[in-house]
């Protein structure tokens, strides 16, 4: 593999079902297609997430939205068109006043106080500049609190791990924690770091954006920076600072970072991906508050305005925004567990593996015997029925990626 570093290397796990992490509907209600990624180029991962895929550590998965209890739609925002709401402007200004020392919350539920004491610049909707507001208090020594942001390649430290444990325990009541699980979830990444010659940019790859307050680590944003976007992977913070609403603040900072990278010269990079949006999940609803956002159509892979999508999602648990069902189709799909003949049983957005031809897979790249080869150059693979595995994988990732990435056979 060392001689083929320009390739992405993945291993297919096929379709599987697991317990949903968003609701209490029981086991095996969340349906996905999974890949293990040994190495991914940043462009290949960009192409994957634009087809509804997502990574957790080195595991890449694509939800089957139609069959899952909580359909997961990819959501993104154009940072160059972002319009901060009044509450979002207030949140940033409140954070800056906390650093200044003119906002001192009386308790964790206090959301605003001491307005008249603030020395910060007063901004109206017409004068608000996101980048200026976000960076206003960074690195200043004349404030009550010292605040610093650093961005570094994804890496493990005890300081990050201890902060993660505190966050998971208090916020998510998670007691099954270990260094190994932390590394697997938020440190390990298949993305190959690609340095950039553009000044003031960190390159493409997986990063930790670290928040330091008075030289203490209080939050970490796990991010993938890709050719077209900054993709949010996870965010954890010190619960002692919950009154600062760091989760919402981090999204605004990441939108600002996306703008910074775009302005620095990465012209194609102006999208901010917030992961998945789940319409019936209350803790996901905040993602729709960052505007203007789009949702990815799970069947056509086209993007549609968020407001248009939510109107359909209010009517249907699962829907293709480009091709919403008629009332008759919807009724047929839901009756007595039987699907009408014109209903596609494959996962939305995936090809039917049974219709993938032998000719389509013959030039696919496979890793076998310590080398990258074309599938049709290894005749003995057919003796073991590997065609079906390749066709299933081809159907899941699509023709373009199936011909670019290398499928590990053994």
NORGIJO-V376460 format. One record per residue. N is the residue number from 1. RES is the residue in one small letter. SS is DSSP state (h for helix, s for strand, l for the rest). PSI is psi in whole degrees, 0 to 359 (none if undefined). OMEGA is omega as a letter, one per 40 degrees, with the letter a starting at -180 (none if undefined). Layout:
<<N/RES/SS/PSI/OMEGA> <N/RES/SS/PSI/OMEGA>>
This chain:
<<1/x/l/334/a> <2/x/l/339/a> <3/x/l/2/a> <4/x/l/49/a> <5/x/l/347/i> <6/x/l/349/a> <7/x/l/157/i> <8/x/l/138/i> <9/x/s/122/a> <10/x/s/156/i> <11/x/s/132/a> <12/x/s/136/i> <13/x/s/355/i> <14/x/s/194/a> <15/x/s/146/i> <16/x/s/165/i> <17/x/s/146/a> <18/x/s/173/i> <19/x/l/140/a> <20/x/l/136/i> <21/x/l/2/a> <22/x/l/340/a> <23/x/l/179/a> <24/x/l/45/a> <25/x/l/359/i> <26/x/l/184/a> <27/x/l/156/i> <28/x/l/41/i> <29/x/l/354/i> <30/x/s/119/a> <31/x/s/133/a> <32/x/s/168/i> <33/x/s/132/a> <34/x/s/148/i> <35/x/s/143/i> <36/x/s/129/a> <37/x/s/118/i> <38/x/s/320/i> <39/x/s/138/i> <40/x/s/133/i> <41/x/l/153/a> <42/x/h/328/i> <43/x/h/320/i> <44/x/h/321/i> <45/x/h/324/i> <46/x/h/315/i> <47/x/h/325/i> <48/x/h/314/a> <49/x/h/336/i> <50/x/l/0/i> <51/x/l/18/i> <52/x/l/7/i> <53/x/s/166/a> <54/x/s/149/i> <55/x/s/148/i> <56/x/s/102/a> <57/x/l/235/i> <58/x/l/5/i> <59/x/s/128/a> <60/x/s/132/a> <61/x/s/152/i> <62/x/s/115/a> <63/x/s/146/i> <64/x/l/99/a> <65/x/l/326/a> <66/x/l/323/a> <67/x/l/352/a> <68/x/l/153/a> <69/x/l/327/a> <70/x/l/88/a> <71/x/l/132/a> <72/x/l/111/a> <73/x/s/131/i> <74/x/s/132/a> <75/x/s/140/i> <76/x/s/164/a> <77/x/s/139/i> <78/x/s/107/a> <79/x/h/331/a> <80/x/h/345/a> <81/x/h/7/a> <82/x/l/136/i> <83/x/l/111/a> <84/x/l/133/i> <85/x/l/171/i> <86/x/h/315/a> <87/x/h/326/i> <88/x/h/322/i> <89/x/h/319/i> <90/x/h/323/a> <91/x/h/315/i> <92/x/h/316/a> <93/x/h/322/i> <94/x/h/320/i> <95/x/h/315/i> <96/x/h/323/i> <97/x/h/330/i> <98/x/h/315/i> <99/x/h/324/i> <100/x/h/329/a> <101/x/l/2/a> <102/x/l/353/i> <103/x/l/113/i> <104/x/l/101/a> <105/x/l/139/i> <106/x/l/334/i> <107/x/l/177/a> <108/x/l/341/a> <109/x/l/355/i> <110/x/l/126/a> <111/x/l/349/i> <112/x/l/141/i> <113/x/l/166/i> <114/x/l/37/a> <115/x/h/320/a> <116/x/h/341/a> <117/x/h/350/a> <118/x/l/136/i> <119/x/l/358/a> <120/x/l/154/i> <121/x/l/131/i> <122/x/l/124/a> <123/x/l/136/i> <124/x/l/178/i> <125/x/l/324/a> <126/x/l/340/a> <127/x/l/358/a> <128/x/l/127/i> <129/x/l/116/a> <130/x/h/311/a> <131/x/h/315/i> <132/x/h/316/a> <133/x/h/318/a> <134/x/h/320/a> <135/x/h/1/a> <136/x/l/318/a> <137/x/l/3/a> <138/x/l/134/i> <139/x/l/8/a> <140/x/l/140/a> <141/x/l/358/a> <142/x/l/7/a> <143/x/l/166/i> <144/x/l/320/a> <145/x/l/139/i> <146/x/l/128/a> <147/x/s/134/a> <148/x/s/141/i> <149/x/s/132/i> <150/x/s/154/i> <151/x/s/129/a> <152/x/s/159/i> <153/x/s/144/a> <154/x/l/125/a> <155/x/l/160/a> <156/x/l/135/i> <157/x/l/155/i> <158/x/h/325/a> <159/x/h/316/i> <160/x/h/317/a> <161/x/h/317/i> <162/x/h/322/i> <163/x/h/317/i> <164/x/h/315/i> <165/x/h/318/i> <166/x/h/316/a> <167/x/h/311/a> <168/x/h/321/a> <169/x/h/313/a> <170/x/h/318/a> <171/x/h/320/a> <172/x/h/5/i> <173/x/l/36/a> <174/x/l/119/a> <175/x/l/353/a> <176/x/l/77/a> <177/x/l/145/i> <178/x/l/158/i> <179/x/h/321/a> <180/x/h/315/a> <181/x/h/323/i> <182/x/h/314/i> <183/x/h/315/a> <184/x/h/323/a> <185/x/h/314/a> <186/x/h/358/i> <187/x/h/308/a> <188/x/l/137/i> <189/x/l/142/i> <190/x/l/353/a> <191/x/s/130/i> <192/x/l/121/a> <193/x/l/131/a> <194/x/s/100/a> <195/x/l/149/i> <196/x/l/145/i> <197/x/l/348/i> <198/x/l/123/a> <199/x/l/150/i> <200/x/l/28/i> <201/x/l/143/a> <202/x/l/358/a> <203/x/l/184/i> <204/x/s/147/i> <205/x/s/201/a> <206/x/s/133/a> <207/x/s/160/i> <208/x/s/122/i> <209/x/s/114/a> <210/x/s/133/i> <211/x/s/123/i> <212/x/s/125/i> <213/x/s/117/a> <214/x/l/45/i> <215/x/l/14/i> <216/x/s/133/i> <217/x/s/120/a> <218/x/s/350/a> <219/x/s/153/i> <220/x/s/127/i> <221/x/s/124/i> <222/x/s/119/a> <223/x/s/147/i> <224/x/s/126/i> <225/x/s/119/a> <226/x/l/172/a> <227/x/l/331/a> <228/x/l/352/a> <229/x/s/163/i> <230/x/s/124/a> <231/x/s/122/i> <232/x/s/124/i> <233/x/s/311/a> <234/x/s/159/i> <235/x/s/130/i> <236/x/s/151/a> <237/x/s/170/i> <238/x/l/116/a> <239/x/h/342/i> <240/x/h/341/a> <241/x/h/28/a> <242/x/h/330/a> <243/x/h/345/i> <244/x/h/357/i> <245/x/l/54/a> <246/x/h/330/i> <247/x/h/313/i> <248/x/h/322/i> <249/x/h/321/a> <250/x/h/322/i> <251/x/h/319/i> <252/x/h/321/i> <253/x/h/322/a> <254/x/h/328/i> <255/x/h/317/i> <256/x/h/319/i> <257/x/h/320/i> <258/x/h/317/i> <259/x/h/319/i> <260/x/h/315/a> <261/x/h/321/i> <262/x/h/314/a> <263/x/h/328/a> <264/x/h/343/i> <265/x/l/355/i> <266/x/l/81/a> <267/x/l/329/a> <268/x/l/344/a> <269/x/l/94/i> <270/x/l/13/i> <271/x/s/144/i> <272/x/s/116/a> <273/x/s/125/a> <274/x/s/14/i> <275/x/s/228/a> <276/x/s/145/i> <277/x/s/129/i> <278/x/l/114/a> <279/x/l/323/a> <280/x/l/15/a> <281/x/l/114/a> <282/x/h/322/a> <283/x/h/352/i> <284/x/h/350/a> <285/x/h/334/a> <286/x/h/334/a> <287/x/h/331/i> <288/x/h/354/a> <289/x/h/354/i> <290/x/l/113/a> <291/x/l/150/e> <292/x/l/130/i> <293/x/s/160/i> <294/x/s/154/i> <295/x/s/146/a> <296/x/s/128/i> <297/x/l/126/a> <298/x/l/348/a> <299/x/l/320/a> <300/x/l/345/a> <301/x/l/30/i> <302/x/l/156/a> <303/x/s/141/a> <304/x/s/143/i> <305/x/s/136/a> <306/x/h/316/a> <307/x/h/322/i> <308/x/h/323/a> <309/x/h/319/a> <310/x/h/330/i> <311/x/h/321/i> <312/x/h/322/a> <313/x/h/340/i> <314/x/l/338/a> <315/x/l/325/a> <316/x/l/139/i> <317/x/l/317/i> <318/x/l/139/i> <319/x/l/144/i> <320/x/l/121/a> <321/x/l/330/i> <322/x/l/330/a> <323/x/l/68/a> <324/x/l/145/a> <325/x/l/152/i> <326/x/l/166/i> <327/x/h/326/a> <328/x/h/315/i> <329/x/h/317/a> <330/x/h/319/i> <331/x/h/317/a> <332/x/h/322/a> <333/x/h/335/a> <334/x/h/0/a> <335/x/l/128/i> <336/x/l/29/i> <337/x/l/3/a> <338/x/l/135/i> <339/x/l/142/i> <340/x/l/160/a> <341/x/l/333/a> <342/x/l/7/i> <343/x/l/126/a> <344/x/l/125/a> <345/x/l/347/i> <346/x/l/164/i> <347/x/l/136/a> <348/x/l/134/i> <349/x/l/351/i> <350/x/l/149/i> <351/x/l/163/i> <352/x/l/115/a> <353/x/h/330/a> <354/x/h/345/a> <355/x/h/0/i> <356/x/l/125/a> <357/x/l/161/i> <358/x/h/324/a> <359/x/h/326/a> <360/x/h/328/a> <361/x/h/355/a> <362/x/l/330/a> <363/x/l/9/i> <364/x/l/148/a> <365/x/s/130/i> <366/x/s/151/i> <367/x/s/115/a> <368/x/s/142/i> <369/x/l/28/i> <370/x/l/15/a> <371/x/s/158/i> <372/x/s/126/a> <373/x/s/162/i> <374/x/s/142/a> <375/x/h/320/a> <376/x/h/354/i> <377/x/h/0/i> <378/x/l/76/a> <379/x/h/325/a> <380/x/h/345/i> <381/x/h/326/a> <382/x/h/335/a> <383/x/h/341/a> <384/x/h/14/i> <385/x/l/30/a> <386/x/h/348/i> <387/x/h/318/a> <388/x/h/322/i> <389/x/h/316/i> <390/x/h/320/a> <391/x/h/322/i> <392/x/h/316/i> <393/x/h/315/i> <394/x/h/317/a> <395/x/h/327/a> <396/x/h/316/a> <397/x/h/345/a> <398/x/l/157/a> <399/x/h/318/a> <400/x/h/310/a> <401/x/h/327/i> <402/x/h/330/a> <403/x/h/346/a> <404/x/h/317/a> <405/x/l/158/a> <406/x/s/125/i> <407/x/s/120/i> <408/x/s/124/a> <409/x/l/316/a> <410/x/l/none/none>>
